[in-house]
Structures are given as structure tokens and as C-alpha cells.
């Protein structure tokens, strides 16, 4: 077998991680606002993971970011109004999920609305500044 045609190792998406000011507060917010449970927390390294269905949502401190990427880590700008990415959460009750998140301290970005393809979406900014969309699953 030619080593140049070797297949890359199989990969599976495990989740995303975000870097925040207060890991414990963000873990607690995502638990209250979205119903995720903390499945891992390391107080020394200030890193936790939330069980979010088949994937995990990692929450890391800026201290950890500087430790693992000492020459390259730059904390995200909290004052920026634009978003580099969003966390998408599927639900059949977009209005209820949106209301719960807002009641727990999320900032309203877009009220629930039906899109031309029939899906419903609602956007909030979580307490750490991350854009979160509650939406119905696409049907096709």
C-alpha cells in the first residue's frame, strides 16, 4: 500500500470550547438557561464541560488559554457587537427556550420568528457574550 494514499484517521465532532472571564458563572448560566449539566470541572485549570446532547460545550478560563497557547492566546473582545460563530440549539419549543434564556440573564438579539423555509429561530447573547440560537431542526 502506498503511504501517500493512506486515509486520515476518522474524526468525530466532539464540541466547541469558549474562553471566558468566569468559568463557574458561565457553567451555571448554561445549566439554568439551557438545561445543560456540568459533566467535568477542573478548578485548578479552570476548565469545565457541559453535556449538550451528543457533543460537549467546553468552558475555559483566559488563564488556561494563556497556559496552553502562551505565545498566541488573545482573549476575545467583549465589547465587539459582531459574532465569529454561534452555538445552535435545536428545540421544538423555540419560544419557551428563548424565554427561559432571557429570564436567566441572556440578552435578546432576535425575538422568535418563523423563517421562509418554515423553521423558527430566536437569538440571544449569553452572559459570556456568545451568540446562541434556539431553532427548530431543518426538515429537509
N, C-alpha and C positions, 0 to 999 in steps of 0.2 A: 504494500500500500504506500502510495506517495504521501509523504508527510505534508506536502503543500495542500492536499485536498482533504485533510483531516477536518472533521466537523468541530465547531466550537462547543464547549460544554453547554449543556442545557441550563437555561436560566429561567427562574420564575420570579415574577414581581412580588416583592415582599412588603412594600410600603414606601412611605416617604418619611423624612425627618425634617423638622424645622428647628431653628435655633432661636431661643427666646431669652428674655431677661429673668423670668421666674418660672422654673420648670414645675415646681409643685402647684403653683397657681394655675398654670395652663393645663396640667393634667386634671386638676379639679374642675376647671371650666368645661373641658371636653366631656368629662363624666356627667356633669349636671346638664349641660346644654344638649348633648347628643347621645347620651346613654352609653358611652364607651367606658370600659373598665380598664384600670391600670393592670397590666399583666407583668410588668417588670419596672423596677425603680432602683437605681443605684445612687444613694445620696452622696457618696464620695466623688463620683464622676459627674454628678448632676445630669443623669440621663434616665428617661423613662420611656416605656412603650405602652400604647393603648391598643387593645384588641378592637379592631374595626372590621368585623366580618372576616374575610379570608386574608386580609392584609393587616399590617400594623402601622400605626401612626407614631413615629418617634418624636420625642421632645427632648432637645439637648440644650444645655446652657452655652452661653458665649465662652465661658471658661473652658468647656470641653472642646468647642470649636478651635480655640487658640491652642489647646494641647495637642490635638490630632492634626492640625494644619498650621503649625507655628509660623511659617513664612507667608501663608496665603489667606488665612481667615480674615474676613472683613464682616463685621456684624451688619445685618440688613438695616436700612434707614427706616425707622418707624414713621417718620413724617411724610414719606412718599405716598401719594394718592394712587399711583399705578400699582398693578399686581403682576408679578412674574409668573405665578401659577395659581391654581385654585384647587381646593380639596373638594371633590364631588361626592355627595352622599345621596344614595338612592332611597326613596321612600314613596309609599302610596299616599301619605298624608303630608304633602309639602306645606300646607298652611299651618298644620299643627306643629311640625318640626321647626318651621320658621318662628312661630310664636314662642316656642319653648326656648330657642336660642336667644331671642331678643329679651325674654324675661330673665335670662341668666347673664345678661350683660353684653351680648353681641350688638354691634352697630348695624342698623338697617342700611343695605346698599340698594337692593331692589325688592320691592314687595312681591309676593307670589303673583305670577301671571302665566297665562296659557300661551304657548308659543305656536307659530303657524303649523308646525308638524303635530300638534296636539298634546305635547308634553307640557308639564308645569314646572316652572323654575322659580327660585327665590334665592337671593344672595345676601349674605351678611359678612361683616368683618369681625372675626373672633377677637378676643381680648389681646391676643398676641399680634394682631394686625393681619393675620392670614385671611384671604378670601375663601369663603366656604359657600358652596351652592348646595341647596337641598333641591332634588329634582326627581321626577318620575323616570323610570327606565325607558330608553328608546324602544319603540315597538317593532322597528324593522332595521 
